């Protein structure tokens, strides 16, 4: 079954909440082995079952990641800090935000752009998800910094740290690493596309 077909089925049978589209996109990608989300989408088994019954009650979702990806929180010393940051800025009236936080934290362990690690289909979808679930935090990203870098920058600022030597982002030699477009596909996809074009 294709990602698109899984997505359509999830949306059609969703609770139509504000997060339903984004969750359906992530789950559809996860079901076909895309993204970096592990078993249970990075949620606890209880959270996974609660999310499924709340958002997609008529659909049986397998809990194992097709990709075989796992999370190793032992190398993520900032896990609790990320959870606290996102929890402090969560929208009070959005039911799914608890699960979104856990999924975002699991996605931060991936090695690609955060939207790709989550299995979203574009960066704009991640921006929409962040604005819906964490509006005040999302508003702080007013220069459109890459989301993973932005979240870690917030953690540094919370601790009073400034690891960047440049006086401002605009004059930093690594500006492109933080603010360059994320809409391009992964490096592997680009290499495959170039290979196919030249073949």
Secondary structure, DSSP 8 states (H G I E B T S, - for coil): --HHHHHHHHHHTS---TTHHHHHHHHHHHHTT-SS--GGGGS-HHHHHHHHHHH-TT-----S-TT-----GGG-TTHHHHHHHHHHT--TT-TTHHHHHHHHHHHTTSSS-HHHHHT-SSHHHHHHHHHHH-HHHHHH-TT---HHHHHHHHHHHHTT-----SSSGGG-TTHHHHHS---S--HHHHHHHHHHHH-
